[in-house]
């Protein structure tokens, strides 16, 4: 069946599994919709399918005010795209084109700007600038609908630079001013303060994700309680606390102590940390061919790969976890944070003050001169952490999501004390590589134990996992789920 035939079936049945995977341009109205739009279905001869909202917008269509394309679950960044486009999308989501400098973006990706435009056009149907503009526009529209923020603050938060540019963009796109759109919202419930609703594609296993974070929460930096995950963060030198909980349709992200200007990068990084753009159907389609994974998927159909807020912090945590239990590594990480971390004073309403995040985990500049052995860290791991900190400060190691995961792993294992397990684990969680796979991990090997056979060898597991590509990271999470002491 051709792709357009699949899209047509999904549109006619309003199949929620395809929400965010494509958009429908309606030539008779000049608007574009989600495939789940509740409006009367237009005739097939009057529609055009687009792979992204940006492509529909660049073709001249306006967003539908009824199905609100800005509320669609995110399109998986790696789905059907080249590696360069995947990395480019992550950078754009982090604000790489807020200044409009595509040359700088292309340089970070190691390609020419002309080639980058060609790749985006081929895989996404839109230019990098169009993708960035649509991202800003959709984010602003969600803030108009979901918050009581003043329009000037929304303009800043969405990266428009000025209220005039913000107003012009909305009039050109919606034929309405932002204030008119807010009045149209009527009496809809609006969250107070800086709370944003982050949609996801169901199923979404929040309980399992929360349990993973809870077992590894660094005391003083992270906290999990009553279905909420909190952690301290720093963006542009400003300390704040992010507070997340599931409401059944999306994750409610509340920011404590954060300024409006930091809202978009905080939201984008939170989406990555919770893997909200994943497509469970795609993952299940590939992994269900393996009997043990099929059984685990039935128990956890909404599996997500937990991300990391900071790549250096995660690497330190992974080094500490080498050959010891998750609980022991968490204790050591808490000691490091307490000794070298930066205290913050951010109030978190409705949360026990003693349990709330109160520290920023120390960066490489602090730990490159630290004395970790006095905290109970064995000499070899303390020296490895020091080497990683120095390499990060020197620039020979970077956690930039623009880089190729294979090259990143090669650079990281070149540091004495870092093996393939640590590199793959960091690539999985910090670089969001869906295919990262620490094939020599004991917990993964134990998952295939059987009374009538010897334990599987790493080379055998790596060979067996070839058919799980490009979702081997999800396979690892599923296999770890039966072993509470695995997974760093």
Secondary structure, DSSP 4 states (H G I P E B T S, - for coil): --HHHHHHHHHHHT-GGGBTTBEEEETTTTEEEETT--SPPPPGGGEEEESSHHHHHHTTPEEPTTT-GGGSPPPPTTTT--HHHHHHHHHHHTTTTTT--HHHHHHHHTS-HHHHHHHHHHHHSS-HHHHHHHHHHHHHHHHHHHB---HHHHHHHTT-SSHHHHHHHHHHHHSS-HHHHHHHHTT---BSSSEEEEE-PSP--HHHHHHHHHHHPPTTTEEEETTEEEEEEEETTEEEEEEEEE-SSEEEEEEES--GGGHHHHHHHHHHHTTTT--HHHHHHHHTTSHHHHHHHHH-TT------S-HHHHHHHHHHTTTS-HHHHHHHHHHHHHHHSEE-----TTS-TTTS--EEPP-HHHHTT--GGGGT--HHHHHHHHHHHHHHHHTSS---TTS-HHHHHHHHHTSTT--HHHHHHHHHHTS--TT---TT-HHHHHTT-BTTBPPPPHHHHHHHGGGGTT-HHHHHHHHHTT-TT---
